[in-house]
């Protein structure tokens, strides 16, 4: 065990300069004032934003999906990883997409144990040939260097190397955070040395915005030893209703201007959210508790995006960068891409609202993510719109459709966004709602987006009936 107090669901800061962007020169990203935390590792004290600090009236959140830096069971290497006989450094693996990580906050799901040790015994998870993932902390440093600063640790691979592996992950997150330069904090949530820490929300201040963040995810086989407890490392178990409600309620009770909830759940390969997702994410987290942004991942494929009142739900981001996952091209048009997003927020009265969302389909997520060609990217935007059209209902939720752009990305603008000025106003000045899916593509999508898992009909029977009604174009 590392001889250090673990940090969970907290931010770690070294004081420094503001953001390099002149428009944000006065903004510091810092832990929230009076935010409980277990420790600050590094020597420099954690200082919250000064009272009355001001900042920009618009901010950008970048969202990315499942991330790790090693194939199944591979040893960790400080220099990089090898996938399909191709060896890459960590910076090389990020070089195709790093330019898109240009938000004030950038989120991803860290679906791996982080450790520099190759002597940790894998947790068999009750399986004969389990998938166990571990990544060297140099990979984490590369992610932070690329701009990622908001990490979910709650997923079915957080305990791949047992309690010691979980302690390793928390230790290295704390150390990377302590080494972060220029006044930038990182935050992480979902894993802890005990249940209280595992369910504790994180909080960051970005100028005038106080952002709360919480994470929960599935536990493999509902294994009791992976669920955090009194003096026992682990995470809250998403499938235990009481655990899920604790995570959401703690986030809701946190004094914050904007709240993000990360959920790792779903059946691999399914592009349609099931009843649990709609009940828990749309009805409970968004509608009842008012969580502003719910971000889902785990099925390895993108699912649709939905607006619920003032809240937005990304049901599935798919993969971002994970050598432990497959080359997705063989799964067809609706399943062969990961989804990055840029959520542009604008200050509105006492709160913040979504002015625009950019959708960025990415390929080669198993080794070196990058954009598609403009034509192929546009087809994935239409695939995302096809899924979005299946969402929503007569009581208010609305499936989101993105307008394809010439570079293969998509754009959604909220009503009146063109009048907000700044970056949002520029993005939305000439925006028009998404066009209908071309007839030539619609029939392909109907087949490609059929609701099925990767594994065929035998595994499909295990899924609870979603009672999901498809609406045809």
Steps between C-alpha positions, in 0.01 A plus 500: 500500500622848424585686821268790429151605597271428207321779322156428355243719333719800571711750311873553541658835414833670466466879494615667181406722209157518346392352171714585200198621300484879552121483525541270798818646645333581830340160548646236728380142513507415867334280760181649637520692824407282799490188285578202721794289393723239658838647418702730281815334374783718390604754759330810359176566690172478317355848460147556369411775259500841663160634610339707230723356229372567154538306181367458150130485426550189285682173568558177308484143630662227288359149542673173404424136572679186618876539531798284596852434374551126474361182347361230727753384759795679338783623724529873555778692328598862569569554130169393347308192387480246220177406321487263202881518471486878477690682776413857592609746761220651706537838330492331158176323587338834585651703217212448259238649731686719753401815311135435586569501875471876519233553764516660842416157639554169323340176626568134433432163660829348617424130451821354638706457811783752505824351631872478428511147643495176304494275808137557599290181475193545279155467652333206324152652555347152512592440135731255327653756263420849629595824332741679733633842405788695650673812368824671591467841670696647210187443292295692754753782489462510122122533535537785748761661276257481209244694704286243681425601857177326601513122548241237582655205684177303551477210257525123477881512465582718802562187710681291238799465731312490827511744788872566447432594139231745610742657747759525222250682277410752768864556589604573143201729435602697808864517395421611145264761638765627740749536215257695280643839418359848431220505751295222341321247719377155406201328656395137518216307658349154536776302676606526862668349802153453649134547404486863610792591278370292209169691499640845575455755219786710378479874449698750294477877465556648155475872540142558614386146420494244781480156338403182685594158368408146606553154350356153543517180301432132482689251714591180317261226608383718789803369687491609864879532522495770230240714676646758736413461867608597849878518471488305170609645163270480200214683334126536542307238303276664242262204485428536873226759503596636841859557381384682189269727698775583749735607219233714331370652822848593621563672168165680515565620855841640409481880463584540132396696192527205261506126573635211292418135572706223336344151476677187372226259399344315206518186291793496260401577144154638576436836333157550661474595870302251707228555758746535789684778319180686423360453852821580689661759275209682339229472763693491828832677444390759241131561557461436875844607629586762239850371420611716210708255298490119512782326312482126427755246379578124504321346198803600283264657245337841478138543603270796441496839672188636669381824654283474812386849596825687567700176539684303232560125495778335297388139522827362362832650389655175380878457504756778499843336518531143628741235363304245702203541268435376149550665164140615462476520119359149466192593704350723234398860446306547826761340727839573351568840657553667834337829587681806628296807582556865584226638723505880492351663811383859536426687820127567528390704800612313811568177312654350188331357195606300194528731201648258249638146466755382246501126422825347373497138377841332539655186356803281587403514866692177568838657433505866383168687489444752225220660302338329207522649153232769455273269301533207741464728799174641363362148465570437871328827589193375314532169687503693829195697384324175409549384860400838639171482310413187698525693826263741664131460574180701523580626854794718402829316433635582156749299295780722371589520131831650389545695178785345298782741422751501218776357720299188591392619847152602615353804675192554715396847615244579766229753424641853501863384512596727209427802720737392779805644333848366560593152380144371522364788298764443233428126485127551472479813287422312179376177657190330363328195651618158385374390158315175448715191464565440128276229362802311370641482853179444697456139390861420591452652843181307562702180466825624657324649806284198581491451878729203565809424708837400359445142609191388306156382604623275779622791709208723401262291709684600817404863460189627671229582249535869430151544357668742265284597205685578179359780289569466130594792276 
